[in-house]
Amino acid sequence: MASNEVVTIDPLTAVRCVNELEQGKVLYLPRVDFALSSAEQQLLDPVMADPRRKNISLNPETGHLQGVL
C-alpha cells in the first residue's frame, strides 16, 4: 500500500476497532504502512525507554513525552 493511500473502513468495523483499543487491545494492520521520522525512529531503541514505565506516550495538547530517559 502506498504511504499516501487512504484506507476506508465501514462504520461498524470502525466502532469495533475503537472499542478494542479502549479495552487495551492492539490492532494488527499488516497492509497499512506509515513512515516514522528520524526522531520517532530513535524511540524504537530499547535504550531510550524508562524501565519504570510500560510504554512511551506523547500528550498531543502539551507536547509532553513520557516514558523515556
PyMOL CGO cylinders between C-alpha atoms (Angstrom):
from pymol import cmd
from pymol.cgo import CYLINDER

trace = [
    CYLINDER, 0.00, 0.00, 0.00, 1.34, 3.43, -0.86, 0.3, 1, 1, 1, 1, 1, 1,
    CYLINDER, 1.34, 3.43, -0.86, 2.03, 5.74, 2.06, 0.3, 1, 1, 1, 1, 1, 1,
    CYLINDER, 2.03, 5.74, 2.06, -0.32, 8.39, 0.66, 0.3, 1, 1, 1, 1, 1, 1,
    CYLINDER, -0.32, 8.39, 0.66, -3.18, 5.96, 0.04, 0.3, 1, 1, 1, 1, 1, 1,
    CYLINDER, -3.18, 5.96, 0.04, -6.30, 6.46, 2.16, 0.3, 1, 1, 1, 1, 1, 1,
    CYLINDER, -6.30, 6.46, 2.16, -7.76, 3.42, 3.88, 0.3, 1, 1, 1, 1, 1, 1,
    CYLINDER, -7.76, 3.42, 3.88, -11.51, 3.38, 4.41, 0.3, 1, 1, 1, 1, 1, 1,
    CYLINDER, -11.51, 3.38, 4.41, -13.44, 1.01, 6.61, 0.3, 1, 1, 1, 1, 1, 1,
    CYLINDER, -13.44, 1.01, 6.61, -17.13, 0.59, 7.22, 0.3, 1, 1, 1, 1, 1, 1,
    CYLINDER, -17.13, 0.59, 7.22, -18.65, 2.32, 10.29, 0.3, 1, 1, 1, 1, 1, 1,
    CYLINDER, -18.65, 2.32, 10.29, -19.29, -0.94, 12.15, 0.3, 1, 1, 1, 1, 1, 1,
    CYLINDER, -19.29, -0.94, 12.15, -15.66, -2.00, 11.81, 0.3, 1, 1, 1, 1, 1, 1,
    CYLINDER, -15.66, -2.00, 11.81, -14.54, 1.45, 12.94, 0.3, 1, 1, 1, 1, 1, 1,
    CYLINDER, -14.54, 1.45, 12.94, -16.64, 1.18, 16.10, 0.3, 1, 1, 1, 1, 1, 1,
    CYLINDER, -16.64, 1.18, 16.10, -15.29, -2.32, 16.78, 0.3, 1, 1, 1, 1, 1, 1,
    CYLINDER, -15.29, -2.32, 16.78, -11.70, -1.08, 16.38, 0.3, 1, 1, 1, 1, 1, 1,
    CYLINDER, -11.70, -1.08, 16.38, -12.27, 1.84, 18.74, 0.3, 1, 1, 1, 1, 1, 1,
    CYLINDER, -12.27, 1.84, 18.74, -13.85, -0.47, 21.33, 0.3, 1, 1, 1, 1, 1, 1,
    CYLINDER, -13.85, -0.47, 21.33, -10.94, -2.89, 21.14, 0.3, 1, 1, 1, 1, 1, 1,
    CYLINDER, -10.94, -2.89, 21.14, -8.40, -0.08, 21.55, 0.3, 1, 1, 1, 1, 1, 1,
    CYLINDER, -8.40, -0.08, 21.55, -10.35, 1.27, 24.54, 0.3, 1, 1, 1, 1, 1, 1,
    CYLINDER, -10.35, 1.27, 24.54, -10.10, -2.22, 26.10, 0.3, 1, 1, 1, 1, 1, 1,
    CYLINDER, -10.10, -2.22, 26.10, -6.33, -2.12, 25.75, 0.3, 1, 1, 1, 1, 1, 1,
    CYLINDER, -6.33, -2.12, 25.75, -6.16, -4.45, 22.79, 0.3, 1, 1, 1, 1, 1, 1,
    CYLINDER, -6.16, -4.45, 22.79, -3.79, -3.98, 19.86, 0.3, 1, 1, 1, 1, 1, 1,
    CYLINDER, -3.79, -3.98, 19.86, -4.89, -3.63, 16.25, 0.3, 1, 1, 1, 1, 1, 1,
    CYLINDER, -4.89, -3.63, 16.25, -2.76, -5.51, 13.72, 0.3, 1, 1, 1, 1, 1, 1,
    CYLINDER, -2.76, -5.51, 13.72, -2.84, -3.81, 10.35, 0.3, 1, 1, 1, 1, 1, 1,
    CYLINDER, -2.84, -3.81, 10.35, -0.20, -5.55, 8.22, 0.3, 1, 1, 1, 1, 1, 1,
    CYLINDER, -0.20, -5.55, 8.22, -1.10, -3.77, 4.96, 0.3, 1, 1, 1, 1, 1, 1,
    CYLINDER, -1.10, -3.77, 4.96, -1.21, -0.26, 6.41, 0.3, 1, 1, 1, 1, 1, 1,
    CYLINDER, -1.21, -0.26, 6.41, 2.22, 1.32, 6.46, 0.3, 1, 1, 1, 1, 1, 1,
    CYLINDER, 2.22, 1.32, 6.46, 3.43, 4.74, 7.54, 0.3, 1, 1, 1, 1, 1, 1,
    CYLINDER, 3.43, 4.74, 7.54, 6.78, 6.46, 7.73, 0.3, 1, 1, 1, 1, 1, 1,
    CYLINDER, 6.78, 6.46, 7.73, 8.48, 7.34, 11.00, 0.3, 1, 1, 1, 1, 1, 1,
    CYLINDER, 8.48, 7.34, 11.00, 10.56, 10.48, 11.31, 0.3, 1, 1, 1, 1, 1, 1,
    CYLINDER, 10.56, 10.48, 11.31, 14.16, 10.07, 12.48, 0.3, 1, 1, 1, 1, 1, 1,
    CYLINDER, 14.16, 10.07, 12.48, 13.12, 11.38, 15.91, 0.3, 1, 1, 1, 1, 1, 1,
    CYLINDER, 13.12, 11.38, 15.91, 10.35, 8.75, 16.10, 0.3, 1, 1, 1, 1, 1, 1,
    CYLINDER, 10.35, 8.75, 16.10, 12.72, 6.01, 14.96, 0.3, 1, 1, 1, 1, 1, 1,
    CYLINDER, 12.72, 6.01, 14.96, 15.01, 6.80, 17.91, 0.3, 1, 1, 1, 1, 1, 1,
    CYLINDER, 15.01, 6.80, 17.91, 12.15, 5.95, 20.27, 0.3, 1, 1, 1, 1, 1, 1,
    CYLINDER, 12.15, 5.95, 20.27, 12.19, 2.35, 18.99, 0.3, 1, 1, 1, 1, 1, 1,
    CYLINDER, 12.19, 2.35, 18.99, 15.61, 1.82, 20.61, 0.3, 1, 1, 1, 1, 1, 1,
    CYLINDER, 15.61, 1.82, 20.61, 15.10, -0.04, 23.93, 0.3, 1, 1, 1, 1, 1, 1,
    CYLINDER, 15.10, -0.04, 23.93, 17.88, 2.07, 25.45, 0.3, 1, 1, 1, 1, 1, 1,
    CYLINDER, 17.88, 2.07, 25.45, 15.55, 5.09, 25.24, 0.3, 1, 1, 1, 1, 1, 1,
    CYLINDER, 15.55, 5.09, 25.24, 12.77, 3.52, 27.34, 0.3, 1, 1, 1, 1, 1, 1,
    CYLINDER, 12.77, 3.52, 27.34, 12.47, 4.24, 31.05, 0.3, 1, 1, 1, 1, 1, 1,
    CYLINDER, 12.47, 4.24, 31.05, 12.47, 0.77, 32.70, 0.3, 1, 1, 1, 1, 1, 1,
    CYLINDER, 12.47, 0.77, 32.70, 9.99, 2.06, 35.29, 0.3, 1, 1, 1, 1, 1, 1,
    CYLINDER, 9.99, 2.06, 35.29, 7.39, 2.70, 32.56, 0.3, 1, 1, 1, 1, 1, 1,
    CYLINDER, 7.39, 2.70, 32.56, 5.49, 0.21, 30.42, 0.3, 1, 1, 1, 1, 1, 1,
    CYLINDER, 5.49, 0.21, 30.42, 5.23, 2.46, 27.36, 0.3, 1, 1, 1, 1, 1, 1,
    CYLINDER, 5.23, 2.46, 27.36, 6.20, 5.76, 25.77, 0.3, 1, 1, 1, 1, 1, 1,
    CYLINDER, 6.20, 5.76, 25.77, 3.43, 8.30, 25.28, 0.3, 1, 1, 1, 1, 1, 1,
    CYLINDER, 3.43, 8.30, 25.28, 3.01, 11.80, 23.93, 0.3, 1, 1, 1, 1, 1, 1,
    CYLINDER, 3.01, 11.80, 23.93, 0.42, 14.26, 25.16, 0.3, 1, 1, 1, 1, 1, 1,
    CYLINDER, 0.42, 14.26, 25.16, -0.63, 15.97, 21.89, 0.3, 1, 1, 1, 1, 1, 1,
    CYLINDER, -0.63, 15.97, 21.89, -2.02, 19.00, 23.72, 0.3, 1, 1, 1, 1, 1, 1,
    CYLINDER, -2.02, 19.00, 23.72, 1.12, 19.77, 25.74, 0.3, 1, 1, 1, 1, 1, 1,
    CYLINDER, 1.12, 19.77, 25.74, 3.77, 18.03, 23.65, 0.3, 1, 1, 1, 1, 1, 1,
    CYLINDER, 3.77, 18.03, 23.65, 5.00, 16.29, 26.83, 0.3, 1, 1, 1, 1, 1, 1,
    CYLINDER, 5.00, 16.29, 26.83, 6.73, 12.96, 26.18, 0.3, 1, 1, 1, 1, 1, 1,
    CYLINDER, 6.73, 12.96, 26.18, 6.63, 10.36, 28.97, 0.3, 1, 1, 1, 1, 1, 1,
    CYLINDER, 6.63, 10.36, 28.97, 8.35, 7.01, 29.42, 0.3, 1, 1, 1, 1, 1, 1,
    CYLINDER, 8.35, 7.01, 29.42, 11.74, 7.97, 28.01, 0.3, 1, 1, 1, 1, 1, 1,
    CYLINDER, 11.74, 7.97, 28.01, 15.03, 8.52, 29.80, 0.3, 1, 1, 1, 1, 1, 1,
]
cmd.load_cgo(trace, "trace")
